Amino acid sequence: MIHNVASCPFTKSDSGPALTRQFAIVSLIIIGLITAALSFIISYYLRKDPLEREWRITADFIRTELLQHLSPADFSAPQSTIAQERF
């Protein structure tokens, strides 16, 4: 049985070192893209979470200080002398 070389799916340029080189280049590109995506995602969440926590802590601190030093009447009449002394 004689096989036709033209019907063979692998030619010399699609096998051996050329195929290995193509696999290496494609793998490098994919690994680079995955690395870039993960670094952007991780840096986003590392910046976002501490800032949200800081805002929450600051708001709690201000709320606590207001409740200890001021009354609702101080906010209803902020121009009064008693309210001005507390601010």
N, C-alpha and C positions, 0 to 999 in steps of 0.2 A: 504494500500500500504506500503510495507516494503522497506526501503532504505538501500542500502549496505553502510556501513561505509567506506569501502576502496575506493569507488567511489567519496567520498566527497573531493572537492579540498582543503579544509582547515583542517589540522589535528591540534591537540592540540599544537604542537610546532610552527605552523605557525600562531597562533592567540594570541590575548591578549597581555600580557607583552612582549613576545618574538618579536612580530611584531612591537610593539612600540619601543623597544630597537633597533631593526634593522633600523627602520626609523630614530631614533635619531642619530645613528652612521653614517649612510649614509649622512644625512643632515649635520652633523658636518664636515665630510670629504669634501663635496661639498662646504660648506661655507668657509672652510679653503683654498681650492684651488682657489676659486674666490678671496678671500682676498689677497692671495699671488700674484696672477696674476695682480690684480689691483695695488698693492703696487709697483711691479716691473715696470709696465707701467708708473705710475705716477712719480716715482723717475727718470726714464729715461728722461721723458719730462721736469721735473723740472731742471735737469742738462743740458740737450741739449739746450733749448731755451735761458737761460742766456749766455751760452758760445758763441752761434752764435751771439747774440746781442752784446756781448763784442768785438768779432772779427770785426763786422761791424762798431762799434763806433771807435775802434782803427784804422781801415783802413781809415775811413773818416777823423779822426784827422791828421793822417800822410799825407794824400793827401792834406789837407788844408794847413798844415805847409809847404809842399814842394812847393805848388803853390805860397805861399806868400814869401818864402825866396830864392827859386832857379828858374832857367830858364832852358829851354831845352838845351841851350848851355853848362850849367854846367855838364850835363850828357854826352854830346858828347865829352867833353874834361875834364874829372875829375881830371887830373894831373896838370892843369893850376893853376897858383897862385890865380886868381880870384875865381875859383871854390873851391880851398882849403880854402880860407878865409870864404866862405859861408857855408861850411860843418862844 
